[in-house]
Amino acid sequence: MMLNDERVYVPGHKGLLGLAIVRKLKEEGHSNITVRDHCELDLTRQLEVEKFFEKEHPQYVILCAARVGGIKANMSYPAEFIYENLAIQTNVIHCCHKHGVKKLLFFGSACSYPRQCPQPMKEGYLLSGYLELTNEFYAVAKIAGIKMCEAYNRQYGTDFIYAIPTNIYGANDNFELQSSHVIPALIRKFHEAMIKQIPVVIVWGSGNQRRDFIYVDDVADASVFLMHNYDQPEIINIGTGEDISIRELSFLIKEVVEYKGDIIFDTSKSDGVSKKLVDVSKLDGLDWKPKTPLEEGIKKTYEWYTKSWGRSHIDRRSRS
Ligand code: GDP
């Protein structure tokens, strides 16, 4: 049990998920949360990470720091995606072992499941087939992180748990069109088209591709829940159990934004994997369920975008 005064370190506390996790921990009464800005601690540097652990001795770690991005960013920067993620997770996971961290939560990614994975994707399907090419390098890094936790658990008896969240979105998301995921991208595209009275919005791909979207506060809630209630050396998926096509999603966002123009699906752009829906029976079996319906989550995200985007200074690298 993670007690309220025990020290919890949240690497990546300024990213989408990290912010939500710190908020959740505070809400639950945790009073000893340790964070470091990127300029104070570069997690890709082994020595810096070691010094931090030697000095701060965190008892629990929720590793949110990662290089993340949407389909275009993954295709444009494969080297950064594999290098930064491998470096960050290798340094943090190893230090968690070396400095006796009681429990670590590592986040994998649903894009690590095979490209032609049976749906919904059960935890046991990892490494059962070829990866989707649009985000292969990120996926390989995330698989390595899971396997590293597994290896340390096996050899050293550590309590390193690993969860695979599906597509996360929400307040504090990245709305830069070249690097963002689909929900913030479409919110921005529809909003700008509405303001500037542009008659069409272009959505990438066929519109038939399907994704499972989960609101970030629900992932934060599940994460803290797992820190308290889960200690199995096996992956656990975090998702809603429901997917939606990008076509349906586009019309939903169009409605929320109250955009009156048309939508064009640009089939010259990649669909990526055709369907990504994780099986949530394991988490369901622990009696945890997400609370935010997609429409409500999109409304909250849109509200945050109109009020805060442009005024926020989020560390774009440390999102998960
Ligand atoms: P993915 O789940 O790893 O593919 O991550 P994304 O959130 O980047 O993309 C999800 C799906 O939305 C993909 O099939 C994209 O082609 C599609 N999509 C449609 N329009 C956009 C857009 O403007 N930005 C992004 N990132 N994806 C888009």
Residues whose N, C-alpha, C, O or C-beta is under 5 A from the ligand:
A	BS01	GDP	G70 I71 S180 H181 V182 A185 V203 W204 G205 Q209 I246 S270 D271 G272
